[in-house]
Amino acid sequence: HQALNDSGLAQQSKRCQAVEGIGPLTAAALNMAFLRGTFRNSDAFIAFLGLDVRMKESGRYCGQRKMTKQGDPEIRRLLHNAAMAAARSQRWHDIYQGYLKRGLKRTEALTILARKLARIAFALMQKQVDYNPEKGGSLT
């Protein structure tokens, strides 16, 4: 625990855990992923996690979208679980239900929420600011 405090990871984890759905394990995994690379933007971080979507097209077959799954599967699992918890929270429930009403499958809607949570966590860690849900999810 002291090593986390000395390295500044405890503060980063605390910032991430302020986001609805993100617990201590997910926060630690996101911190470790963030420290593994130098990311120009949140898109690069999402790609590193393997949550980016690629179009699969060939001849007459087009429009199939699949996750690349390039990154660590454990982090993706933790983010999926975080998205399930976030979908039950007051802040994210209506957003999640909106995706379902648009015809998305539950897994697709949860993947979108997982990507949103990862982007928020990336911004918190990159800018070293605290999460403020009262400002519409903006950072303070």
Rosetta constraint file for C-alpha pairs under 8 A:
AtomPair CA 1 CA 5 HARMONIC 6.55 0.50
AtomPair CA 2 CA 6 HARMONIC 6.12 0.50
AtomPair CA 3 CA 7 HARMONIC 6.17 0.50
AtomPair CA 4 CA 8 HARMONIC 6.20 0.50
AtomPair CA 4 CA 9 HARMONIC 5.12 0.50
AtomPair CA 4 CA 10 HARMONIC 5.17 0.50
AtomPair CA 5 CA 9 HARMONIC 6.30 0.50
AtomPair CA 5 CA 10 HARMONIC 5.17 0.50
AtomPair CA 5 CA 11 HARMONIC 7.39 0.50
AtomPair CA 8 CA 12 HARMONIC 6.69 0.50
AtomPair CA 9 CA 13 HARMONIC 5.99 0.50
AtomPair CA 9 CA 31 HARMONIC 7.20 0.50
AtomPair CA 10 CA 14 HARMONIC 6.08 0.50
AtomPair CA 11 CA 15 HARMONIC 6.23 0.50
AtomPair CA 12 CA 16 HARMONIC 6.36 0.50
AtomPair CA 12 CA 31 HARMONIC 6.99 0.50
AtomPair CA 12 CA 124 HARMONIC 7.85 0.50
AtomPair CA 12 CA 125 HARMONIC 6.09 0.50
AtomPair CA 12 CA 128 HARMONIC 7.45 0.50
AtomPair CA 13 CA 17 HARMONIC 6.07 0.50
AtomPair CA 13 CA 24 HARMONIC 7.04 0.50
AtomPair CA 13 CA 27 HARMONIC 5.11 0.50
AtomPair CA 13 CA 28 HARMONIC 6.01 0.50
AtomPair CA 13 CA 31 HARMONIC 6.81 0.50
AtomPair CA 14 CA 18 HARMONIC 6.43 0.50
AtomPair CA 14 CA 27 HARMONIC 7.77 0.50
AtomPair CA 15 CA 19 HARMONIC 7.54 0.50
AtomPair CA 15 CA 121 HARMONIC 7.88 0.50
AtomPair CA 15 CA 124 HARMONIC 6.66 0.50
AtomPair CA 15 CA 125 HARMONIC 7.63 0.50
AtomPair CA 15 CA 129 HARMONIC 7.48 0.50
AtomPair CA 15 CA 130 HARMONIC 5.56 0.50
AtomPair CA 15 CA 131 HARMONIC 6.48 0.50
AtomPair CA 16 CA 22 HARMONIC 6.62 0.50
AtomPair CA 16 CA 27 HARMONIC 5.47 0.50
AtomPair CA 16 CA 121 HARMONIC 5.49 0.50
AtomPair CA 16 CA 124 HARMONIC 7.00 0.50
AtomPair CA 16 CA 125 HARMONIC 7.77 0.50
AtomPair CA 16 CA 131 HARMONIC 7.79 0.50
AtomPair CA 17 CA 21 HARMONIC 7.77 0.50
AtomPair CA 17 CA 22 HARMONIC 5.09 0.50
AtomPair CA 17 CA 23 HARMONIC 5.40 0.50
AtomPair CA 17 CA 24 HARMONIC 6.45 0.50
AtomPair CA 17 CA 27 HARMONIC 6.05 0.50
AtomPair CA 18 CA 22 HARMONIC 7.35 0.50
AtomPair CA 18 CA 130 HARMONIC 7.94 0.50
AtomPair CA 18 CA 131 HARMONIC 6.28 0.50
AtomPair CA 19 CA 117 HARMONIC 7.56 0.50
AtomPair CA 19 CA 120 HARMONIC 7.99 0.50
AtomPair CA 19 CA 121 HARMONIC 7.76 0.50
AtomPair CA 19 CA 131 HARMONIC 6.68 0.50
AtomPair CA 19 CA 133 HARMONIC 7.90 0.50
AtomPair CA 20 CA 85 HARMONIC 7.60 0.50
AtomPair CA 20 CA 86 HARMONIC 5.38 0.50
AtomPair CA 20 CA 89 HARMONIC 6.87 0.50
AtomPair CA 20 CA 91 HARMONIC 7.76 0.50
AtomPair CA 21 CA 81 HARMONIC 7.97 0.50
AtomPair CA 21 CA 82 HARMONIC 4.55 0.50
AtomPair CA 21 CA 83 HARMONIC 6.21 0.50
AtomPair CA 21 CA 84 HARMONIC 7.43 0.50
AtomPair CA 21 CA 85 HARMONIC 4.76 0.50
AtomPair CA 21 CA 86 HARMONIC 4.24 0.50
AtomPair CA 21 CA 87 HARMONIC 7.97 0.50
AtomPair CA 21 CA 89 HARMONIC 7.62 0.50
AtomPair CA 22 CA 26 HARMONIC 5.83 0.50
AtomPair CA 22 CA 27 HARMONIC 6.26 0.50
AtomPair CA 22 CA 79 HARMONIC 7.77 0.50
AtomPair CA 22 CA 82 HARMONIC 5.24 0.50
AtomPair CA 22 CA 85 HARMONIC 7.98 0.50
AtomPair CA 22 CA 86 HARMONIC 7.77 0.50
AtomPair CA 22 CA 117 HARMONIC 7.92 0.50
AtomPair CA 23 CA 27 HARMONIC 6.01 0.50
AtomPair CA 23 CA 82 HARMONIC 7.31 0.50
AtomPair CA 24 CA 28 HARMONIC 6.09 0.50
AtomPair CA 25 CA 29 HARMONIC 6.17 0.50
AtomPair CA 25 CA 78 HARMONIC 7.61 0.50
AtomPair CA 26 CA 30 HARMONIC 6.06 0.50
AtomPair CA 26 CA 75 HARMONIC 7.18 0.50
AtomPair CA 26 CA 78 HARMONIC 5.55 0.50
AtomPair CA 26 CA 79 HARMONIC 6.63 0.50
AtomPair CA 26 CA 82 HARMONIC 7.37 0.50
AtomPair CA 27 CA 31 HARMONIC 6.12 0.50
AtomPair CA 28 CA 32 HARMONIC 6.23 0.50
AtomPair CA 29 CA 33 HARMONIC 6.17 0.50
AtomPair CA 29 CA 75 HARMONIC 6.18 0.50
AtomPair CA 30 CA 34 HARMONIC 6.00 0.50
AtomPair CA 30 CA 75 HARMONIC 7.25 0.50
AtomPair CA 30 CA 118 HARMONIC 7.75 0.50
AtomPair CA 30 CA 121 HARMONIC 7.52 0.50
AtomPair CA 31 CA 35 HARMONIC 6.21 0.50
AtomPair CA 31 CA 125 HARMONIC 7.78 0.50
AtomPair CA 32 CA 36 HARMONIC 6.28 0.50
AtomPair CA 33 CA 37 HARMONIC 7.19 0.50
AtomPair CA 33 CA 49 HARMONIC 7.73 0.50
AtomPair CA 34 CA 38 HARMONIC 7.74 0.50
AtomPair CA 34 CA 39 HARMONIC 7.97 0.50
AtomPair CA 34 CA 45 HARMONIC 7.49 0.50
AtomPair CA 34 CA 122 HARMONIC 7.36 0.50
AtomPair CA 34 CA 125 HARMONIC 7.84 0.50
AtomPair CA 39 CA 44 HARMONIC 5.66 0.50
AtomPair CA 39 CA 45 HARMONIC 5.95 0.50
AtomPair CA 40 CA 44 HARMONIC 6.44 0.50
AtomPair CA 41 CA 45 HARMONIC 6.71 0.50
AtomPair CA 42 CA 46 HARMONIC 6.09 0.50
AtomPair CA 42 CA 119 HARMONIC 5.71 0.50
AtomPair CA 42 CA 122 HARMONIC 6.36 0.50
AtomPair CA 42 CA 123 HARMONIC 7.43 0.50
AtomPair CA 43 CA 47 HARMONIC 6.14 0.50
AtomPair CA 43 CA 52 HARMONIC 7.89 0.50
AtomPair CA 44 CA 48 HARMONIC 6.11 0.50
AtomPair CA 45 CA 49 HARMONIC 6.29 0.50
AtomPair CA 45 CA 119 HARMONIC 7.90 0.50
AtomPair CA 45 CA 122 HARMONIC 7.38 0.50
AtomPair CA 46 CA 50 HARMONIC 6.32 0.50
AtomPair CA 46 CA 51 HARMONIC 5.44 0.50
AtomPair CA 46 CA 52 HARMONIC 5.90 0.50
AtomPair CA 46 CA 115 HARMONIC 6.92 0.50
AtomPair CA 46 CA 118 HARMONIC 7.07 0.50
AtomPair CA 46 CA 119 HARMONIC 7.31 0.50
AtomPair CA 47 CA 51 HARMONIC 5.86 0.50
AtomPair CA 47 CA 52 HARMONIC 5.03 0.50
AtomPair CA 47 CA 70 HARMONIC 7.45 0.50
AtomPair CA 47 CA 71 HARMONIC 7.54 0.50
AtomPair CA 48 CA 70 HARMONIC 6.89 0.50
AtomPair CA 48 CA 71 HARMONIC 5.45 0.50
AtomPair CA 49 CA 69 HARMONIC 7.51 0.50
AtomPair CA 49 CA 70 HARMONIC 6.86 0.50
AtomPair CA 49 CA 71 HARMONIC 4.42 0.50
AtomPair CA 49 CA 72 HARMONIC 6.25 0.50
AtomPair CA 49 CA 75 HARMONIC 7.10 0.50
AtomPair CA 49 CA 76 HARMONIC 6.83 0.50
AtomPair CA 50 CA 67 HARMONIC 6.85 0.50
AtomPair CA 50 CA 68 HARMONIC 5.53 0.50
AtomPair CA 50 CA 69 HARMONIC 4.15 0.50
AtomPair CA 50 CA 70 HARMONIC 4.42 0.50
AtomPair CA 50 CA 71 HARMONIC 4.36 0.50
AtomPair CA 50 CA 72 HARMONIC 7.23 0.50
AtomPair CA 50 CA 76 HARMONIC 7.43 0.50
AtomPair CA 51 CA 67 HARMONIC 5.83 0.50
AtomPair CA 51 CA 68 HARMONIC 6.66 0.50
AtomPair CA 51 CA 69 HARMONIC 6.32 0.50
AtomPair CA 51 CA 70 HARMONIC 7.99 0.50
AtomPair CA 51 CA 71 HARMONIC 7.91 0.50
AtomPair CA 51 CA 76 HARMONIC 7.39 0.50
AtomPair CA 51 CA 111 HARMONIC 7.71 0.50
AtomPair CA 51 CA 115 HARMONIC 6.62 0.50
AtomPair CA 52 CA 67 HARMONIC 5.62 0.50
AtomPair CA 52 CA 68 HARMONIC 6.06 0.50
AtomPair CA 52 CA 69 HARMONIC 7.78 0.50
AtomPair CA 53 CA 65 HARMONIC 6.20 0.50
AtomPair CA 53 CA 66 HARMONIC 5.42 0.50
AtomPair CA 53 CA 67 HARMONIC 4.46 0.50
AtomPair CA 53 CA 68 HARMONIC 6.10 0.50
AtomPair CA 54 CA 65 HARMONIC 5.58 0.50
AtomPair CA 54 CA 66 HARMONIC 5.53 0.50
AtomPair CA 54 CA 67 HARMONIC 6.21 0.50
AtomPair CA 54 CA 68 HARMONIC 6.48 0.50
AtomPair CA 55 CA 62 HARMONIC 7.78 0.50
AtomPair CA 55 CA 63 HARMONIC 6.22 0.50
AtomPair CA 55 CA 64 HARMONIC 5.72 0.50
AtomPair CA 55 CA 65 HARMONIC 4.61 0.50
AtomPair CA 55 CA 66 HARMONIC 6.62 0.50
AtomPair CA 56 CA 62 HARMONIC 6.34 0.50
AtomPair CA 56 CA 63 HARMONIC 6.44 0.50
AtomPair CA 56 CA 64 HARMONIC 5.17 0.50
AtomPair CA 56 CA 65 HARMONIC 6.01 0.50
AtomPair CA 56 CA 66 HARMONIC 7.30 0.50
AtomPair CA 57 CA 61 HARMONIC 5.60 0.50
AtomPair CA 57 CA 62 HARMONIC 4.20 0.50
AtomPair CA 57 CA 63 HARMONIC 6.33 0.50
AtomPair CA 57 CA 64 HARMONIC 6.88 0.50
AtomPair CA 58 CA 62 HARMONIC 6.20 0.50
AtomPair CA 69 CA 73 HARMONIC 7.26 0.50
AtomPair CA 71 CA 75 HARMONIC 7.98 0.50
AtomPair CA 71 CA 76 HARMONIC 7.87 0.50
AtomPair CA 72 CA 76 HARMONIC 6.66 0.50
AtomPair CA 73 CA 77 HARMONIC 6.15 0.50
AtomPair CA 74 CA 78 HARMONIC 6.19 0.50
AtomPair CA 75 CA 79 HARMONIC 6.09 0.50
AtomPair CA 76 CA 80 HARMONIC 6.06 0.50
AtomPair CA 77 CA 81 HARMONIC 6.25 0.50
AtomPair CA 78 CA 82 HARMONIC 6.10 0.50
AtomPair CA 79 CA 83 HARMONIC 6.04 0.50
AtomPair CA 79 CA 114 HARMONIC 5.32 0.50
AtomPair CA 79 CA 117 HARMONIC 7.67 0.50
AtomPair CA 79 CA 118 HARMONIC 7.52 0.50
AtomPair CA 80 CA 84 HARMONIC 6.34 0.50
AtomPair CA 80 CA 110 HARMONIC 6.50 0.50
AtomPair CA 80 CA 111 HARMONIC 6.57 0.50
AtomPair CA 80 CA 114 HARMONIC 5.71 0.50
AtomPair CA 81 CA 85 HARMONIC 6.37 0.50
AtomPair CA 82 CA 86 HARMONIC 6.02 0.50
AtomPair CA 82 CA 114 HARMONIC 6.99 0.50
AtomPair CA 83 CA 87 HARMONIC 5.95 0.50
AtomPair CA 83 CA 110 HARMONIC 5.62 0.50
AtomPair CA 83 CA 111 HARMONIC 7.43 0.50
AtomPair CA 83 CA 113 HARMONIC 5.46 0.50
AtomPair CA 83 CA 114 HARMONIC 5.02 0.50
AtomPair CA 83 CA 117 HARMONIC 7.38 0.50
AtomPair CA 84 CA 88 HARMONIC 6.75 0.50
AtomPair CA 84 CA 110 HARMONIC 6.53 0.50
AtomPair CA 85 CA 89 HARMONIC 6.72 0.50
AtomPair CA 86 CA 91 HARMONIC 7.78 0.50
AtomPair CA 86 CA 92 HARMONIC 5.79 0.50
AtomPair CA 86 CA 93 HARMONIC 7.24 0.50
AtomPair CA 86 CA 113 HARMONIC 7.90 0.50
AtomPair CA 87 CA 92 HARMONIC 5.20 0.50
AtomPair CA 87 CA 93 HARMONIC 4.69 0.50
AtomPair CA 87 CA 95 HARMONIC 7.95 0.50
AtomPair CA 87 CA 96 HARMONIC 5.82 0.50
AtomPair CA 87 CA 110 HARMONIC 7.73 0.50
AtomPair CA 87 CA 113 HARMONIC 7.80 0.50
AtomPair CA 88 CA 92 HARMONIC 7.06 0.50
AtomPair CA 88 CA 93 HARMONIC 5.51 0.50
AtomPair CA 89 CA 93 HARMONIC 5.69 0.50
AtomPair CA 90 CA 94 HARMONIC 7.60 0.50
AtomPair CA 91 CA 95 HARMONIC 7.98 0.50
AtomPair CA 92 CA 96 HARMONIC 6.15 0.50
AtomPair CA 93 CA 97 HARMONIC 6.13 0.50
AtomPair CA 94 CA 98 HARMONIC 6.01 0.50
AtomPair CA 95 CA 99 HARMONIC 6.56 0.50
AtomPair CA 96 CA 100 HARMONIC 6.56 0.50
AtomPair CA 96 CA 109 HARMONIC 6.30 0.50
AtomPair CA 96 CA 110 HARMONIC 7.44 0.50
AtomPair CA 96 CA 113 HARMONIC 7.35 0.50
AtomPair CA 97 CA 101 HARMONIC 6.14 0.50
AtomPair CA 98 CA 102 HARMONIC 6.29 0.50
AtomPair CA 99 CA 103 HARMONIC 6.80 0.50
AtomPair CA 99 CA 104 HARMONIC 5.80 0.50
AtomPair CA 99 CA 109 HARMONIC 5.75 0.50
AtomPair CA 100 CA 104 HARMONIC 5.03 0.50
AtomPair CA 100 CA 105 HARMONIC 6.41 0.50
AtomPair CA 100 CA 106 HARMONIC 6.70 0.50
AtomPair CA 100 CA 109 HARMONIC 6.68 0.50
AtomPair CA 104 CA 108 HARMONIC 6.03 0.50
AtomPair CA 104 CA 109 HARMONIC 6.15 0.50
AtomPair CA 105 CA 109 HARMONIC 6.26 0.50
AtomPair CA 106 CA 110 HARMONIC 6.09 0.50
AtomPair CA 107 CA 111 HARMONIC 6.06 0.50
AtomPair CA 108 CA 112 HARMONIC 6.33 0.50
AtomPair CA 109 CA 113 HARMONIC 6.37 0.50
AtomPair CA 110 CA 114 HARMONIC 6.04 0.50
AtomPair CA 111 CA 115 HARMONIC 6.18 0.50
AtomPair CA 112 CA 116 HARMONIC 6.28 0.50
AtomPair CA 113 CA 117 HARMONIC 6.14 0.50
AtomPair CA 114 CA 118 HARMONIC 6.15 0.50
AtomPair CA 115 CA 119 HARMONIC 6.16 0.50
AtomPair CA 116 CA 120 HARMONIC 6.22 0.50
AtomPair CA 117 CA 121 HARMONIC 6.12 0.50
AtomPair CA 118 CA 122 HARMONIC 6.02 0.50
AtomPair CA 119 CA 123 HARMONIC 6.25 0.50
AtomPair CA 120 CA 124 HARMONIC 6.22 0.50
AtomPair CA 121 CA 125 HARMONIC 6.17 0.50
AtomPair CA 122 CA 126 HARMONIC 5.92 0.50
AtomPair CA 123 CA 127 HARMONIC 5.84 0.50
AtomPair CA 123 CA 128 HARMONIC 7.77 0.50
AtomPair CA 124 CA 128 HARMONIC 5.36 0.50
AtomPair CA 124 CA 129 HARMONIC 5.33 0.50
AtomPair CA 124 CA 130 HARMONIC 6.37 0.50
AtomPair CA 124 CA 131 HARMONIC 6.83 0.50
AtomPair CA 124 CA 139 HARMONIC 7.27 0.50
AtomPair CA 125 CA 129 HARMONIC 7.21 0.50
AtomPair CA 129 CA 139 HARMONIC 6.49 0.50
AtomPair CA 129 CA 140 HARMONIC 5.98 0.50
AtomPair CA 130 CA 139 HARMONIC 6.22 0.50
AtomPair CA 130 CA 140 HARMONIC 5.75 0.50
AtomPair CA 131 CA 137 HARMONIC 7.06 0.50
AtomPair CA 131 CA 138 HARMONIC 6.97 0.50
AtomPair CA 131 CA 139 HARMONIC 5.18 0.50
AtomPair CA 131 CA 140 HARMONIC 6.43 0.50
AtomPair CA 132 CA 136 HARMONIC 7.63 0.50
AtomPair CA 132 CA 137 HARMONIC 5.82 0.50
AtomPair CA 132 CA 138 HARMONIC 5.97 0.50
AtomPair CA 132 CA 139 HARMONIC 5.60 0.50
AtomPair CA 132 CA 140 HARMONIC 6.12 0.50
AtomPair CA 133 CA 137 HARMONIC 4.35 0.50
AtomPair CA 133 CA 138 HARMONIC 6.71 0.50
AtomPair CA 135 CA 139 HARMONIC 7.69 0.50
